[in-house]
Amino acid sequence: MIPNVYRSLNCNALRESHIGQTVTLAGWVNSARDHGGVIFIDLRDREGMTQVVFRPEENAEIAKRSHELRDEDVVQIVGRVEKRLAGTENTKIATGSVEVVATELKIINKADVLPFQLDRELSNEDLRMKYRYLDLRRERMNKNIRMRHKITFAARNYLDQNGFCEVETPILSNPTPEGARDFLVPARLSPSKFFALPQAPQQYKQLLMVAGLERYFQIARCFRDEDLRADRQPEFTQIDIEASFVKQEDIIKLVEGLLAAMFKAGKGIDIPLPFPRMTYADAMDRYGSDKPDTRYGMEITDLADVFANTGFKIFKGVLERGEVVRAINCKGFAGITTGQMNRLNELAHEAGLPEAVKQLAYIKIEGGEYKSPLWKVFSDEEKAALTTKLDMGEGDLIFFVAGPKDMVSNVLGRTRIEVANFMELNKDSTKLNFLWVVDFPLLAYSPEEQSWVAVHHPFTRPNADDVGKLGTDNATVRAEAYDVVLNGYELGGGSIRIHESDLQAKMFGILGVTPEEQQIKFRHILEAFKFGAPPHGGLALGLDRIAMLIAGEDSIREVIAFPKNNKALDLMTDSPTNVDFKQLRELYIQSTFKPKAKDEEAKA
C-alpha cells in the first residue's frame, strides 16, 4: 500500500492491539454527539467507522472546536487509541472495542445541510439520482460498487488465465441489428451522415476472429434506445467473449467457470457445476418462459389426455384444431384477492389471451368445495384425472387456458410469475438455480413486419441438422444458440456464428435484407468471411444484471455508479439537454421538434 499523508490507518482497521498508539485518521463525520461537553463523533471512510472522543481535559482548544462539527464534514484526526469503558463497546462495528482520543483536529471541508439523511433508506429514487454522489456514500451503495469491482476483476483474471486477450472495439460505428433502436451520433466531417453507438460489439468481435486473435474479451459498453425497466438501462455493460475453433460445449464450460469465479469473488460461495440444461421447447412447455425461474413449482401441465374424449365443446374444439389445453396449480393461493385476480386477467390479455375471453378460467378449492362453473361441466372421469394429474387439494387455485400453443404458454407463463410475486415465492436470494436453455429456434415470423426475424441475431449459426430447411421450413430450424439463466433472469446469451460468406448472405436474404442492402450494411463482414474465416462462437454476459443478483438488489440501478432514471434521464447532470443553434448548424442539423404551448401542456 502506498503511504498516505492524510492517514496512517483507515477507520475500520483499529483493534485492541493498537491501544496506546498514536494514529492519524481522515474521513467524514458520520454523526456527532454531545455528552455533557464531551463530544463523540463516528468518523467514517469507505472501509468503516471509528469512534473519536474530544475531551476538554486532553486539549481544551480542540474540544471547543469539535462543537462546530456537523454530519459529513471532512476532517483529519490525530489521536491516541484507547480501550472503551466497560459497557460502552459497540459490537455492531469491527472497531467497537476501542476509540481514539483526539489530540489534533483539522477541518478540511465543511458540509452544508444534506438533502436527505444517509443512514436511512430513501423511497424517492429521483432525489437519490440527483444527488448520486451523496447516495454513493451510503454503506449499502459503497458495498455494491466495490463488489462490482471484485467480480469484474475476477472475470478479467479468469479470462486472462484461459488465454483471452482484452481488446477495445469502437464506440462510433455502423448500426448493428440487435433488435432495439440505435443511438445516432452526427458526423460533422461527413455532413448528413451518422455514426451509431454500438448495441453490442458483435461484428467487431467476429472480425477479430477472422484476424486470427482466436480468444477475445472486452468489458464492453453497449447502448440501446429502448423502453426501460428495473433490469435495463440505455447504456449498460457486458462481458463480451468470442473464441475460434470452438463448439457450443466449449463455450458453456468456459462460461460456467467464469460465473463460478465471479460468484466466489462477489458472494464468497462455490456454485455447483455443471449447470442443468433445458431445451427452449421444454422451457416454454413447462414454464412458459425462455428464462424460467425454477426455484418454485407451478409448472404448466398439458391436459390433452384428460380431455381426449371430453364432451365440453370448448376444449373439444380446441383439441380438434390441433391446439392445446393446459393449466397450472397455484397451490395454497385460493385466498386470492379481487385486486390480484384483476391484475392476472390484465396480464393474461397483454400476453395474448383473446379479448373475447373475458377472464382466466379457474377452479378454486375452499372448504372442500370446488368453486368454478368449469367443475360442473367435467365428467367424473375427467375430475378424477385432473385431481391426480394436477395434485389438486384444499386451498389450491387452478388456472386453465386453451388455444394456440404459443399463446397458452405465454399466458400461463406470465400468470405463473405474477402469482409467484404475490406469494413471494421468488424472494429467496440464497437459492441460486442456474440453468442453460439450448436449442432455440433460429427464426420467428413477425406478423407485424410480415417477414422472418432472427430470434437472437442474424449472425447465429443454424443447427447442422437443420441447414437444409433454411428457406423452405424456417419455423423448424434450430439455432446453435444458448442462454444462461439464473432465478428467472437471463444472465447472458450466445451462439456459434456463421463463418461462411454464402451462408451469411443467405441468412440476410431470408431476413429480407436485399443484396444491395447487404453491400451497404454488411459488405465488410461478408468480404472478411471470404478470406479464410475460422469457425467461431461466443457469448455476452450482462455485468450489471450479475452484479444486481450477487448484491441481492431488485434493480441494476443499485449497482451502477451513475445510472439513468426510469425515464432515461441523468438528473444529476441534467442531461439530455438542449443545445444551441450554433452547435446544430455545425452538425448540419435542424430540429423539427415544437414544444407544446403551456396551455396545451396543461390540458395534456
C-alpha positions in Angstrom: 0.0 0.0 0.0 1.3 3.4 -1.0 1.9 5.7 2.1 -0.8 8.3 2.7 -0.1 11.7 4.1 -3.7 12.1 5.3 -4.0 8.9 7.4 -1.9 6.2 8.9 -4.8 3.7 9.1 -8.3 3.5 7.7 -11.3 3.9 10.0 -12.0 0.2 10.1 -8.5 -1.0 11.0 -8.2 -0.2 14.7 -8.3 -3.1 17.1 -7.2 -3.6 20.8 -3.7 -4.4 19.5 -3.4 -0.7 18.6 -4.1 0.6 22.2 -1.5 3.1 23.2 -0.5 4.0 19.6 -0.9 7.5 18.1 -2.8 7.3 14.8 -3.9 9.6 12.0 -7.4 9.2 10.5 -9.3 11.0 7.8 -12.8 10.8 6.6 -16.4 12.1 7.0 -18.2 12.9 10.3 -20.9 10.2 10.2 -22.6 11.6 13.4 -21.7 13.8 16.3 -23.0 13.6 19.9 -22.5 15.9 22.9 -22.3 14.1 26.2 -22.1 16.8 28.8 -19.5 18.9 27.0 -17.5 15.8 25.8 -18.0 15.4 22.0 -18.1 12.0 20.4 -18.1 11.5 16.7 -18.2 8.5 14.5 -15.6 9.0 11.8 -16.3 7.2 8.5 -14.3 6.4 5.4 -15.0 3.8 2.8 -13.7 0.9 4.9 -15.8 1.6 8.1 -16.1 3.6 11.2 -14.1 4.6 14.4 -15.4 6.5 17.4 -13.4 9.6 18.2 -13.8 11.4 21.5 -12.8 15.1 22.2 -12.1 15.6 26.0 -11.6 19.1 27.3 -9.0 17.9 29.8 -6.9 16.5 27.0 -7.0 19.6 24.8 -9.4 22.4 25.6 -9.0 24.2 22.3 -9.6 21.1 20.1 -12.6 20.1 22.3 -14.1 23.6 21.8 -13.6 23.4 18.0 -15.2 19.9 18.0 -18.5 21.6 18.8 -18.5 23.0 15.3 -18.5 19.6 13.7 -21.6 18.5 11.7 -22.6 15.5 9.7 -20.5 14.9 6.6 -17.8 17.5 7.4 -14.4 16.2 6.1 -11.8 16.1 8.9 -8.4 14.8 9.8 -7.8 13.5 13.3 -4.6 12.7 15.2 -5.1 10.9 18.5 -4.3 8.1 20.9 -6.0 4.7 20.7 -7.7 3.7 24.0 -9.9 0.9 25.1 -13.6 1.9 25.5 -15.0 1.9 29.0 -16.7 -1.4 30.0 -20.3 -1.4 28.9 -19.8 1.2 26.1 -18.5 -1.2 23.5 -20.3 -1.3 20.1 -20.5 -4.9 18.9 -22.1 -3.8 15.6 -18.8 -2.4 14.2 -15.3 -4.0 13.9 -13.7 -1.2 15.8 -16.3 -1.2 18.6 -13.9 -2.1 21.5 -11.6 0.9 21.0 -11.8 4.7 20.5 -9.5 7.4 19.5 -8.9 10.3 22.0 -8.2 13.3 19.7 -5.1 15.4 20.2 -5.3 17.2 16.8 -8.2 18.2 14.6 -8.1 19.6 11.1 -11.4 20.5 9.5 -10.6 20.0 5.8 -14.0 20.9 4.4 -17.4 21.9 5.9 -20.6 20.3 4.6 -23.9 22.1 4.0 -27.1 20.5 5.3 -27.8 17.4 3.2 -30.9 17.0 1.1 -31.5 13.6 2.8 -30.1 11.5 5.6 -27.5 9.0 4.5 -28.3 6.5 7.3 -31.9 5.9 6.1 -33.3 4.2 3.0 -34.9 6.7 0.7 -38.0 5.9 -1.4 -37.6 8.9 -3.6 -35.3 7.5 -6.3 -35.2 10.7 -8.3 -33.8 12.5 -5.3 -31.2 9.8 -4.9 -30.2 10.1 -8.6 -30.0 13.9 -8.4 -27.5 13.7 -5.5 -26.0 10.4 -6.6 -22.5 11.4 -5.2 -24.2 11.5 -1.8 -26.2 8.4 -2.3 -23.0 6.5 -3.1 -21.6 7.4 0.3 -24.1 5.1 2.0 -22.7 1.8 3.2 -25.1 -0.3 1.0 -24.2 1.6 -2.2 -20.4 1.6 -1.3 -20.6 -2.1 -0.8 -22.4 -2.7 -4.1 -19.9 -0.7 -6.2 -16.9 -2.3 -4.6 -18.4 -5.7 -5.0 -18.9 -4.9 -8.7 -15.2 -4.2 -8.9 -14.3 -7.5 -7.4 -16.4 -9.6 -9.8 -15.1 -7.6 -12.8 -11.6 -8.1 -11.6 -12.3 -11.8 -11.1 -13.7 -12.1 -14.6 -10.6 -10.4 -16.1 -8.3 -12.7 -14.2 -10.2 -15.8 -15.2 -10.3 -15.0 -18.9 -6.7 -14.0 -18.9 -5.8 -17.3 -17.3 -7.7 -19.0 -20.1 -5.8 -17.3 -22.9 -8.2 -14.5 -23.7 -6.9 -11.1 -24.8 -8.8 -7.9 -23.9 -9.4 -5.7 -27.0 -11.4 -2.5 -27.2 -13.7 -2.0 -30.1 -15.0 1.3 -31.5 -17.8 3.2 -29.8 -18.5 5.2 -33.0 -19.6 2.6 -35.6 -22.1 1.4 -38.1 -25.6 0.4 -36.8 -25.8 -3.2 -35.5 -29.0 -5.1 -35.9 -29.7 -6.2 -32.3 -33.4 -5.6 -32.1 -33.5 -2.2 -30.5 -33.2 1.4 -31.7 -29.7 2.8 -32.2 -28.4 6.0 -30.6 -27.2 8.0 -33.5 -24.2 10.5 -33.5 -24.0 13.1 -36.3 -20.6 13.1 -38.1 -19.6 16.8 -38.5 -16.9 15.9 -41.0 -19.3 13.9 -43.1 -22.5 16.1 -43.4 -25.8 14.3 -43.2 -24.1 11.0 -42.1 -24.3 9.4 -38.7 -22.4 7.0 -36.5 -24.3 4.7 -34.2 -23.4 3.8 -30.7 -22.9 0.0 -30.5 -25.8 -2.1 -29.2 -23.0 -4.8 -28.9 -19.6 -5.3 -30.5 -21.0 -8.2 -32.5 -19.4 -7.7 -35.9 -16.1 -6.4 -34.5 -15.6 -9.4 -32.3 -16.3 -11.7 -35.3 -13.8 -9.7 -37.4 -11.2 -10.2 -34.6 -11.7 -14.0 -35.1 -11.1 -13.5 -38.8 -8.0 -11.5 -37.8 -6.6 -14.6 -36.1 -6.8 -13.3 -32.5 -8.6 -16.6 -31.5 -9.6 -15.6 -28.0 -11.0 -12.1 -27.3 -12.9 -10.5 -24.5 -14.0 -7.0 -23.5 -15.8 -5.3 -20.7 -17.9 -3.5 -23.3 -20.2 -0.5 -23.0 -23.3 -1.0 -25.0 -26.2 1.3 -25.9 -29.8 0.6 -26.8 -32.6 3.1 -27.2 -35.4 1.0 -25.7 -38.1 1.3 -23.0 -36.6 0.9 -19.5 -37.4 -1.3 -16.6 -35.6 -2.4 -13.4 -33.0 -4.5 -15.2 -32.5 -2.3 -18.2 -30.5 0.9 -18.9 -29.9 2.9 -22.1 -26.2 2.3 -21.6 -25.1 -0.9 -20.0 -22.0 -3.1 -19.6 -21.5 -6.7 -20.8 -18.6 -9.1 -20.6 -18.2 -9.9 -24.3 -16.4 -13.1 -25.2 -15.5 -14.7 -28.6 -13.3 -17.6 -29.5 -12.2 -19.5 -32.6 -12.2 -23.3 -33.2 -14.8 -23.9 -30.5 -18.1 -25.8 -30.2 -21.1 -25.0 -28.0 -19.8 -27.3 -25.3 -16.5 -25.3 -25.1 -18.3 -22.0 -24.6 -20.7 -23.5 -22.0 -17.8 -25.0 -19.9 -15.8 -21.7 -20.1 -18.8 -19.6 -19.0 -19.7 -21.9 -16.1 -16.1 -21.5 -14.8 -16.3 -17.7 -15.3 -19.6 -17.4 -13.4 -18.2 -19.6 -10.6 -15.2 -17.2 -10.3 -17.4 -14.2 -10.2 -19.8 -15.5 -7.6 -16.9 -16.7 -5.5 -15.4 -13.2 -5.6 -18.6 -11.3 -5.0 -20.6 -13.6 -2.7 -17.9 -15.9 -1.3 -19.7 -19.0 -2.3 -19.0 -22.0 -4.5 -21.7 -22.6 -7.1 -22.3 -26.2 -8.2 -21.1 -27.1 -11.7 -22.1 -28.1 -14.3 -25.5 -26.3 -14.6 -28.5 -28.3 -15.7 -29.8 -27.8 -19.3 -33.2 -27.5 -20.8 -34.3 -27.1 -24.4 -36.2 -24.0 -25.4 -39.2 -26.1 -26.3 -39.2 -27.8 -22.9 -38.8 -24.4 -21.1 -41.8 -23.0 -22.9 -43.9 -26.1 -22.4 -43.2 -26.3 -18.7 -42.7 -22.7 -17.6 -44.0 -20.5 -20.4 -40.7 -18.7 -20.5 -37.3 -19.0 -22.1 -35.7 -17.8 -18.9 -37.6 -19.9 -16.3 -37.3 -19.4 -12.6 -37.0 -23.0 -11.3 -36.9 -22.1 -7.6 -40.6 -22.9 -7.3 -43.1 -25.3 -8.9 -46.3 -24.3 -10.6 -45.2 -26.0 -13.8 -47.6 -25.9 -16.8 -49.4 -29.2 -17.3 -50.7 -30.4 -20.6 -54.3 -31.8 -20.3 -54.8 -33.3 -23.8 -55.0 -36.8 -22.4 -57.5 -35.8 -19.7 -59.9 -34.2 -22.3 -59.2 -36.5 -25.2 -62.9 -37.6 -25.2 -64.4 -34.7 -23.5 -68.0 -33.5 -24.0 -67.1 -29.9 -23.1 -67.4 -28.3 -26.5 -64.8 -25.5 -26.0 -62.0 -27.9 -25.0 -63.1 -30.4 -27.6 -63.0 -27.9 -30.4 -59.5 -26.6 -29.3 -58.0 -30.1 -29.3 -59.6 -31.0 -32.7 -57.9 -27.9 -34.2 -54.5 -29.2 -33.0 -54.3 -26.6 -30.3 -53.7 -27.2 -26.5 -55.5 -27.2 -23.2 -53.1 -26.6 -20.3 -53.2 -25.5 -16.6 -51.1 -24.5 -13.6 -51.9 -25.3 -10.0 -51.2 -22.3 -7.7 -51.0 -24.3 -4.5 -52.3 -22.5 -1.4 -53.5 -19.5 -3.4 -57.2 -20.0 -3.1 -57.4 -16.8 -1.0 -56.6 -14.6 -3.9 -58.0 -11.1 -3.7 -60.2 -9.4 -6.2 -57.3 -6.9 -7.0 -54.9 -9.8 -7.6 -57.4 -11.6 -9.9 -57.9 -8.4 -11.9 -54.2 -8.0 -12.3 -53.8 -11.6 -13.5 -56.6 -11.1 -16.1 -54.9 -7.9 -17.2 -51.6 -9.6 -17.7 -53.2 -12.5 -19.5 -54.7 -10.3 -22.1 -51.4 -8.5 -22.5 -49.8 -11.9 -23.1 -52.3 -12.8 -25.8 -55.5 -14.1 -24.2 -58.2 -13.1 -26.7 -60.4 -10.1 -25.7 -63.5 -12.4 -26.3 -62.3 -14.5 -23.3 -63.1 -12.1 -20.5 -61.1 -13.7 -17.8 -58.9 -16.7 -17.0 -60.8 -19.9 -16.4 -60.2 -21.3 -12.9 -61.1 -23.7 -10.2 -60.8 -22.7 -6.6 -60.9 -25.3 -3.8 -62.0 -23.9 -0.5 -63.7 -25.7 2.4 -63.8 -28.9 0.4 -65.9 -27.0 -2.3 -64.8 -26.7 -5.9 -65.7 -23.2 -6.9 -65.9 -22.8 -10.6 -68.5 -23.1 -13.4 -66.0 -25.4 -15.1 -66.2 -28.1 -12.5 -69.8 -28.7 -13.3 -69.3 -29.5 -17.0 -66.5 -32.0 -16.4 -67.3 -35.7 -16.2 -66.5 -37.8 -13.1 -63.6 -39.4 -15.0 -62.2 -36.0 -16.0 -62.5 -34.7 -12.4 -60.6 -37.7 -11.1 -57.9 -37.4 -13.7 -57.5 -33.7 -13.1 -57.3 -34.2 -9.4 -54.5 -36.7 -9.8 -52.5 -35.0 -12.6 -52.6 -31.5 -11.1 -52.2 -32.8 -7.5 -55.3 -30.7 -6.5 -56.1 -30.2 -2.9 -57.6 -27.9 -0.3 -56.6 -24.2 -0.7 -55.4 -24.6 -4.4 -56.2 -22.3 -7.3 -56.0 -23.8 -10.8 -55.9 -21.7 -13.9 -56.8 -23.2 -17.4 -56.0 -21.7 -20.8 -57.0 -23.3 -24.1 -55.9 -22.2 -27.6 -52.8 -21.9 -29.8 -49.8 -23.4 -28.1 -47.6 -20.2 -28.1 -50.5 -18.1 -26.7 -51.2 -20.6 -23.9 -47.5 -20.8 -23.0 -47.2 -17.0 -22.8 -50.4 -16.5 -20.8 -49.7 -19.3 -18.2 -46.0 -18.2 -18.0 -46.9 -14.6 -17.1 -49.6 -15.9 -14.7 -47.1 -18.2 -13.0 -44.6 -15.4 -12.5 -47.1 -12.9 -11.1 -48.6 -15.5 -8.7 -45.1 -16.2 -7.5 -44.7 -12.4 -6.9 -47.9 -12.3 -4.9 -46.9 -15.3 -2.9 -43.3 -14.1 -2.6 -42.0 -17.5 -3.9 -39.2 -15.7 -5.7 -37.8 -13.8 -2.8 -35.2 -16.4 -1.7 -31.9 -14.9 -3.0 -29.9 -17.6 -1.3 -31.2 -20.2 -3.7 -29.3 -19.9 -6.9 -30.9 -22.0 -9.7 -28.6 -21.7 -12.7 -29.8 -23.2 -16.0 -28.7 -23.4 -19.6 -31.5 -23.0 -22.2 -30.4 -24.5 -25.5 -31.8 -25.4 -29.0 -33.5 -22.1 -29.6 -35.4 -21.6 -32.8 -33.2 -19.7 -35.3 -36.1 -17.6 -36.8 -39.5 -16.4 -35.9 -42.2 -15.0 -38.1 -43.3 -11.4 -37.3 -46.9 -10.8 -38.4 -46.4 -7.0 -37.9 -43.4 -6.9 -40.3 -44.7 -9.8 -42.4 -41.2 -11.2 -42.5 -38.9 -13.6 -40.7 -36.7 -12.1 -37.9 -33.7 -13.6 -36.1 -34.5 -14.9 -32.6 -31.0 -14.0 -31.4 -29.2 -12.1 -34.2 -28.6 -12.6 -37.9 -25.0 -14.0 -37.3 -26.3 -17.0 -35.4 -25.5 -20.4 -36.9 -28.3 -22.8 -37.8 -28.1 -26.3 -36.4 -26.1 -28.5 -38.8 -29.0 -31.0 -39.0 -31.4 -28.2 -40.0 -29.4 -26.2 -42.5 -31.2 -27.9 -45.4 -34.6 -26.5 -44.2 -33.4 -22.8 -44.5 -35.7 -21.0 -46.9 -38.3 -23.9 -47.0 -39.2 -24.7 -43.4 -37.8 -21.8 -41.4 -40.1 -22.3 -38.4 -38.4 -25.7 -37.5 -34.8 -24.6 -38.0 -32.9 -24.7 -34.7 -30.1 -22.4 -33.8 -26.7 -23.3 -32.3 -27.6 -20.8 -29.6 -27.6 -20.9 -25.8 -28.7 -18.7 -22.9 -27.5 -18.9 -19.3 -30.3 -18.2 -16.8 -30.4 -17.6 -13.0 -33.6 -17.4 -11.0 -35.7 -16.1 -13.9 -33.1 -13.7 -15.2 -31.2 -14.1 -18.4 -27.5 -13.6 -17.4 -26.3 -13.9 -21.0 -26.7 -15.3 -24.4 -24.5 -16.5 -27.2 -24.2 -18.7 -30.2 -21.9 -20.4 -32.6 -21.6 -18.0 -35.5 -21.9 -18.3 -39.3 -18.4 -18.0 -40.8 -19.2 -18.6 -44.5 -19.9 -15.7 -46.7 -22.5 -17.6 -48.8 -24.5 -18.9 -45.8 -24.4 -15.5 -44.2 -25.7 -13.9 -47.3 -28.5 -16.5 -47.5 -29.4 -15.7 -43.9 -29.6 -12.0 -44.7 -31.8 -12.8 -47.7 -34.3 -14.8 -45.5 -34.5 -11.8 -43.2 -35.5 -9.6 -46.1 -32.1 -7.8 -46.5 -31.6 -7.3 -50.2 -28.2 -7.9 -51.9 -27.9 -4.2 -52.4 -28.6 -3.5 -48.7 -26.2 -6.3 -47.7 -23.4 -4.5 -49.6 -24.2 -1.2 -47.9 -24.6 -2.5 -44.3 -22.5 -5.7 -44.2 -20.0 -5.6 -47.0 -17.1 -5.6 -44.6 -18.1 -8.8 -42.8 -19.2 -10.7 -46.0 -15.9 -9.8 -47.6 -14.0 -10.8 -44.4 -15.6 -14.3 -44.5 -14.1 -14.9 -47.9 -10.5 -14.7 -46.6 -10.4 -17.8 -44.5 -12.7 -17.1 -41.5 -12.3 -19.8 -38.8 -15.3 -21.4 -37.1 -16.1 -19.3 -34.0 -18.6 -18.5 -31.3 -19.1 -16.7 -28.1 -21.4 -15.2 -25.5 -22.1 -11.9 -23.8 -22.9 -11.7 -20.1 -24.8 -8.8 -18.6 -22.4 -7.5 -15.9 -25.0 -5.1 -14.4 -27.5 -7.9 -14.0 -25.0 -10.3 -12.5 -23.9 -7.6 -10.0 -27.5 -6.9 -9.1 -28.2 -10.6 -8.3 -25.0 -11.1 -6.3 -25.8 -7.9 -4.3 -29.4 -9.1 -3.7 -30.8 -6.0 -5.3 -34.0 -5.7 -7.4 -32.7 -3.1 -9.8 -29.5 -2.7 -11.8 -29.5 1.0 -10.9 -28.3 -0.1 -7.4 -25.0 -1.5 -8.8 -24.3 1.2 -11.4 -22.4 4.3 -10.2 -24.2 6.9 -12.2 -27.3 5.3 -13.8 -30.2 7.0 -15.7 -33.6 7.0 -14.0 -36.6 5.1 -15.4 -37.2 7.9 -17.9 -33.6 7.6 -19.2 -32.7 11.0 -17.6 -29.5 11.9 -15.7 -30.9 14.2 -13.1 -27.5 14.9 -11.5 -26.1 16.5 -14.7 -29.5 17.5 -16.1 -29.0 15.5 -19.3 -30.0 15.1 -22.0 -30.2 18.8 -22.5 -30.9 21.4 -25.2 -28.0 22.6 -27.4 -27.8 26.0 -29.1 -28.4 26.7 -32.7 -24.7 27.2 -33.5 -23.9 23.6 -32.4 -26.7 22.2 -34.5 -25.7 24.3 -37.5 -22.1 22.9 -37.3 -23.6 19.4 -37.5 -25.9 20.3 -40.4 -28.9 19.5 -38.2 -32.2 21.4 -37.9 -34.6 20.5 -35.1 -38.2 20.0 -36.2 -39.5 19.5 -32.7 -42.0 22.0 -31.5 -42.7 22.1 -27.7 -46.3 22.3 -26.6 -47.6 25.7 -25.6 -48.1 26.0 -21.9 -51.9 26.0 -22.1 -51.8 22.8 -24.3 -49.3 21.2 -21.9 -51.6 21.9 -19.0 -54.6 20.3 -20.9 -52.4 17.3 -21.7 
